[in-house]
Amino acid sequence: MSQASTGNPAASKAHPDLPDARPQPASDPAADDLTADKLTPDDLALLLEGVPEGYSEVHYRGRRYAMTRRTFNRGRSLKVFARELGGNDMVSLNGYLTARGWQLKPCEMSEHKVLDFLVHCKTG
């Protein structure tokens, strides 16, 4: 089972072969049918590893977002919050590493929205 970042920036290096340098899930679920049960535990871990610790700006579906990731409990939990710059959209989630792998808990929004954001946001 893959584990996401423990808060150490060197431990969460993105995959160098991908054009936007962010890991993408191997299963590549369809965007309109995106749920956590469609992803393998390793896919979900890769998506979470691709979110840099601290503040960053990302592009998602043609819009810019300010995104923050904070890792807690020695890498066993995390919080990701992104707000559209110049707009009203936001994405918020908590993640918990369990014996079965990462479990996502979206904050007041659908799991689909959170996963779509994680799959399609690009840094830089």
Secondary structure, DSSP 8 states (H G I E B T S, - for coil): ------S-GGGG---TTSTTS----TT---GGG--GGGS-HHHHHHHHHTS-SEEEEEEETTEEEEEEEEEEGGGTEEEEEEEETTSS-EEEEEEEEETTEEEEEESSS-HHHHHHHHHH-EE-
